[in-house]
Amino acid sequence: MNISNTPTVNSALGNGFAMDKYGYLHCAFPDSAHDGSAGTEIYYVFFNGTEWSHYVNISHSPTLSSWGPAIATDSFGNVHITWEEYETGKIMWTMKTDTGFSTPIPISGSVSGSQASSIAHNPVDNTIHCVWHSIWNGHIWHSFFNGDSWSTPVDVTPSSIFPDDCAWADIAFDSLGRLHLVFMNYVNNIQISYGRKTGEKWEYWTDVSNLTSGYNEYPAIAIDSINNVHIVWQNTEKIYYRYFDGENWSPRILLPDYPCYYPDIAIDGNGRKHIVWSHFFSQSSGIPYYTILEDTQMIIPIESIGTVVARPFYPHLLIDTGFVHCVWYDYRGNNGDMFYSRRILYVGITDERVIFDKSIFPSICFKLNISQGGYLRIYDIRGVKVFEKKINKAQEISLSFLPAGIYFPCWETRNKKYITKIVYFK
């Protein structure tokens, strides 16, 4: 679904996506200034669990080119957004509280040519951290917000360690408050490098990609519940994945799709790796594709667009207890907008798949032997609910009306939730 619905052709130069402690979704994106000025503004929308809000302008710089927003939320539910002002070479920041957005201020200090910020929340001390690169000195810079002010930026990729240019960083925190950094290192055909900051010390500098052919770009990082590090990146038109358990790196895994671009990764509560990317059928048409790394036989489109000509860029994933959420920029027709889709997150007994051949089993019948009342809900592959019924006693329920497809039946009581997967084909 279109969640921006702006009147102008917006820019594909990045978007931000975050979830707060209440489960609300927040998205920021660039768009041409709506007052007719030549600049590009940053706009913001949020999802309260029922509907998306109308967009609001948060940058208020109509004559400048504001691009590449990034979002994080803190322990109080405040929303922090950073972006770049191209002409001034500054990283800007605003914070949304219960009273609205603060006046944007620069946080990049004297660092000139600052671009491409990434922002993350430290769960240990509730600080907000931001990294970005400078196009003038080719270094990655780091600053943090302690609740009152931003620190003086620090160069984390000095020439003594990284003699070549570094850019396009992504960051994430683990549960111990350690900052994990991944970025493009312009050495040996462009590689993906990683480092971890524990206290004041940076360590574990690693060439993650280590591929001598193609260009390694657009890294994304995620941390699981036991603090393993998961990284995806693009190598020319392919997507690779590796993880780090704190001591050793896994072998590279190549996703079985081509051509693909702009990957993102998120980890669910069971440790499964969810990966999304932009798949292009041609130079002018494509759609975001999605997989769970433990099940790469299931590569599916994020949405069904039929004959619509779409050009998707920069998809981002978030996961809560019930759904996998995805946003991306899409250029359709004569306009570009932000789009959103979700699919149910199957958990619990979901690894036990039930496969029905419709030619042998013309219908599906559930036999529910229950000890307490609850709801049976069934979702299709897009996360759309196709069936719901409140059940208070043991009974059989026929679902013969369902066409062939992939479904996720969910049985939910007051204190339990079970979801499985059904593949029903002709």
Summary of the structure (lengths in Angstrom):
residues: 426
radius of gyration: 22.4
end to end distance: 29.2
largest distance: 70.6
contacts: 1368
relative contact order: 0.09
helix: 0%
strand: 56%
